[in-house]
Amino acid sequence: MKTLFSFILVCITSSLFSQVNYNFSTPATLSGSPWLSTATITVGGVSYTITGGINGGYTNLSSGGNGNTAALKKDGSGGDNVTIKRTDGKRFQFYNLWLKQSSYSPYPNTPPFYTIRFWDGSTNIKSYTGNSQNSTVTYAENIAVTSVSVMFNALSSYILDDLTVGPAAPSTDASLSNLYLNKGTLSPAFAAGTYSYTASAGYGTTSINVTPVAGDPLGAIITVNGDAVSSGSAASVPLNLGNNTITIVVTAEDGTTISTYTIVINRSSTPDYCTPASEASWGDDVNSFTLAGDGSTSISDNNTGGGSGGYDYRTTVSSVNLMQGNSYNGTVTTNGEQWNVADGEHIKIWIDLNDNFLFESNELLYNAPSLIINGTTLNFSLAIAAAANTGPHRMRVRAIYEDPYNQTNFDGCTDEDYGETQDYNVIVKSLNPLPLTLTSIKALQLKNEIEVQWVTAGEINVDKYEVEKSQDGVTYSKAGTVAAENSSRSLNYNWADTKPIAGYNYYRLKMIDKNGDFTYSAVVKVNFGTRGGRIKVSPNPVIGHVLALQLQNLTAGIYEVRLLDTRGRQVFSSSIDNRTALQGKEIQLPQSINTGIYSLQVAGNNTAYSVSVFIK
């Protein structure tokens, strides 16, 4: 039986990697204009192209080849070349080529008259030269290549025959030769033999571009979080607050050799504005910015030039008042150079009206319809919606270089090649100011709850205060209501959150008068402590789909367990009853859960925890 198996294996291997000779008895398909400079042939079921230079074209010959048989001829007049490769660009095994070459003199009249090169990608792995003006040579090799090329210095004509090729052995290279992020820095620095990395991203970075480069870009297949991506191309990955695990899987051409790289990117949970980077030293800047506000307030920020790294923090400039429902005019100038008649600076302006530290698409208040150049003043108008949130807000102005070859669709945070970003402060005021003064607002942790406290003065016709809560500082919902007392004296209010989450909790007041008009307070936050509680999975990686979970220093009670994949999709859920302060729990996971990295989340008793686990 062993002998029979070995015989079958040898036969299969021989069939897969057998040599196939093409003797041009079947004429090549010729194409090209004005010359027939491309010949297409099929060898062993695989399409190959033979491409020549622009001097002369190909002809199928019935004789004149090796042994005066059929062949392929190309006429030339001076320098010329020929390249043989698979149409799909994949590797092949080169075995043989018959070449008859005729060069003319006197130019050039010194050898070499041609050079043959064997390529693997961009690497020249072997080459030979021909020193005779008229020669017939058979090149016999056994070498895996992506192409074979011949360069002729002074060609009259050449004839090709007896091309022998076959499939190349599949590559086992499942490595990456490089890995790039458009935000943050890999730690440690990339190395092909290092498979785990970390990086940090700011709060305002809602997505990140990951660009993997395969060690074998011709044969390897790459996926980023399960989605296929070409070697050297960027994959955009959305980021949640906290840790985000990005998994890059490289499968070699043989289909069985696999390498897995992981990047854990921590997106800051502390709100802060992004500081996009770009190059402003060429003059692609916001050189001057003006905005006439309500009353006598205005911004007049002239001759600022290009800031370091393409970002300029201009919030120290006096803020401007903007009234709900009104429009305001301003100007922008730039030092940007003009390289052609269709380039310049693209201007966009945002105001973070919901104060979530992001510049969202509905907060883009101006998008210039045309580009501006050095010496040109752009006049713009900002319309403030009647229902715009009142109070202080961040305004962002961006000037980004564009031309017909560099069309950008930039947002408030993307890094760009050339341009500048400047930030200012504005204050949106109500058409109908609320009849009260909010003296202070704060939030404090008191034992197992958080108390929001605020002080007002001069309340008249105030209806109520709604306390809004957020877990991420972005999305808020009503958490409680406190009736207004209405008095000219100073009033103290408080509201208790009896179910805070572990980590940051964000709060703001929606202050509503009896006519239904309202305004928002500033945002306050509390980092609610977990009192040393944590969860642990041991062993990790998880073997045999049995997850051993320990709840350490957690209050006794019922906890919900969820397992999420790297795209945030729930693949398993269950509940456990934790009756002691420290207890181990074994959870049988479904066999259908694939090998990979997952996020395990445990929530209950006003607390929530998560940990990364690897399922083998």
Secondary structure, DSSP 8 states (H G I E B T S, - for coil): -HHHHHHHHHHHHHHHT--EEE-SSS--EEE-SSS--EEEEEETTEEEEEEE-SSS-EEEESSSSTTS--EEEEEEEEEEEEEEEETT---EEEEEEEEEEEE-SSSS-SS--EEEEEEETTEEEEEEEE--SEEEEEEEEEEEESEEEEEEEEEEEEEEEEEEEEE--------EEEEEESSS--BS---TT--EEEEEE-TT--EEEEEEEESSTTT-EEEETTEEE-TT--EEEE--SEEEEEEEEEE-TTSS-EEEEEEEEEE-SS--------B-TTS-S--EEEEE-STT-EEEE------GGGEEE-TTS--EEEETT-EEEEEEE-----SSTT-EEEEEEEE-TT-SS---GGGEEEE-SS-B-TT--EEEEEE--TT---EEEEEEEEEEEEBTTB-----SS---SBEEEEEEEEEEE-SS--S-EEEEEEEEEETTEEEEEEEEE---SEEEEEEEEESSSS--EEEEEEE----SS-EEEEEEESS--SEEEEEEEEEEETTS-EEE---EEEEE--TT-EEEESSSSB-TTEEEEEEES--SEEEEEEEE-TTS-EEEEEEEEE-SSEEEEEEE--TTS-SEEEEEEEEETTEEEEEEEEE-
